[in-house]
Amino acid sequence: MVLGLALAVGCSGATEEPPPGAVTGQITAVGRDDRGVIRTFTVEDDGTDYRVRIDPSRDYGFDLEHLVEHRTQRLPVRVTLEQRGEEIYAIEILDA
């Protein structure tokens, strides 16, 4: 019985709509790993929050600390997204 509940919870995200190809909005949160490296950020676009992962193999063309500046100054970004399993990754991050 407990296993069935765990499976249902684990699969509950499968029925959600896939993310759009890109979002434009405010960064509302920045997530870091235990070494202080930015690994995720959240973008609010039209009332929906998107938790976006950083692809460690991708060069975004700028120091990721710039995302903190965007959050602090409430400067919008445009993020091209790619769904990988249950996670959403940033393919491109641009000033908007």
C-alpha positions as CSV (number, residue, x, y, z in Angstrom):
1,M,0.0,0.0,0.0
2,V,2.8,2.4,0.9
3,L,4.6,1.6,-2.4
4,G,1.5,2.4,-4.4
5,L,1.2,5.8,-2.7
6,A,4.8,6.5,-3.4
7,L,4.4,5.6,-7.0
8,A,1.3,7.8,-7.4
9,V,3.1,10.8,-5.9
10,G,6.2,10.2,-8.0
11,C,4.2,10.0,-11.2
12,S,1.8,12.9,-10.4
13,G,3.9,15.4,-12.4
14,A,3.5,13.3,-15.5
15,T,0.0,14.7,-16.3
16,E,1.2,18.3,-16.2
17,E,1.5,20.2,-19.4
18,P,5.0,20.5,-20.9
19,P,6.6,23.9,-20.4
20,P,6.5,26.4,-23.3
21,G,9.5,26.7,-25.5
22,A,10.5,30.0,-23.9
23,V,9.4,32.2,-21.0
24,T,10.0,35.9,-20.4
25,G,9.7,37.4,-16.9
26,Q,11.2,38.2,-13.5
27,I,13.6,35.9,-11.7
28,T,12.1,35.3,-8.3
29,A,14.6,32.9,-6.8
30,V,18.1,31.6,-7.3
31,G,19.2,28.2,-6.0
32,R,22.7,27.2,-5.2
33,D,24.4,23.9,-4.4
34,D,26.5,23.4,-1.2
35,R,29.5,25.1,-2.8
36,G,27.5,28.2,-3.6
37,V,27.3,27.5,-7.4
38,I,24.0,28.6,-9.0
39,R,22.2,25.4,-10.2
40,T,18.6,26.6,-10.5
41,F,16.5,29.8,-10.8
42,T,12.8,30.5,-10.9
43,V,11.2,32.7,-13.6
44,E,7.7,34.1,-13.1
45,D,5.9,34.5,-16.5
46,D,2.3,35.6,-16.6
47,G,1.5,34.2,-13.1
48,T,3.2,30.9,-13.6
49,D,6.5,30.0,-11.9
50,Y,9.1,27.9,-13.8
51,R,11.9,26.3,-11.9
52,V,14.7,26.1,-14.4
53,R,17.9,24.1,-14.0
54,I,21.3,25.2,-15.2
55,D,23.0,22.8,-17.7
56,P,26.5,22.4,-16.3
57,S,27.9,21.6,-19.7
58,R,26.5,24.7,-21.4
59,D,28.3,28.1,-21.7
60,Y,25.6,30.7,-21.4
61,G,28.0,33.5,-22.4
62,F,28.0,35.3,-19.1
63,D,28.8,34.8,-15.4
64,L,25.7,33.2,-13.8
65,E,26.0,35.6,-10.9
66,H,24.4,38.0,-13.3
67,L,21.1,36.2,-12.6
68,V,21.3,37.5,-9.0
69,E,21.5,41.0,-10.3
70,H,18.4,40.4,-12.4
71,R,16.5,39.1,-9.4
72,T,17.6,42.0,-7.2
73,Q,16.9,44.7,-9.7
74,R,13.8,43.0,-11.1
75,L,15.2,43.0,-14.6
76,P,13.4,40.6,-16.9
77,V,15.0,37.7,-18.7
78,R,14.0,35.5,-21.7
79,V,14.8,31.9,-21.2
80,T,14.6,29.2,-23.9
81,L,13.6,26.0,-22.2
82,E,14.1,22.3,-22.8
83,Q,12.2,19.5,-20.9
84,R,14.4,16.6,-19.9
85,G,12.4,14.0,-18.1
86,E,10.7,15.8,-15.1
87,E,13.1,18.7,-15.2
88,I,13.3,22.0,-17.2
89,Y,16.7,23.2,-18.4
90,A,17.8,26.6,-19.7
91,I,19.1,26.4,-23.2
92,E,19.6,30.1,-23.6
93,I,19.2,33.0,-21.1
94,L,19.0,36.5,-22.5
95,D,18.2,40.0,-21.1
96,A,14.6,40.9,-22.0
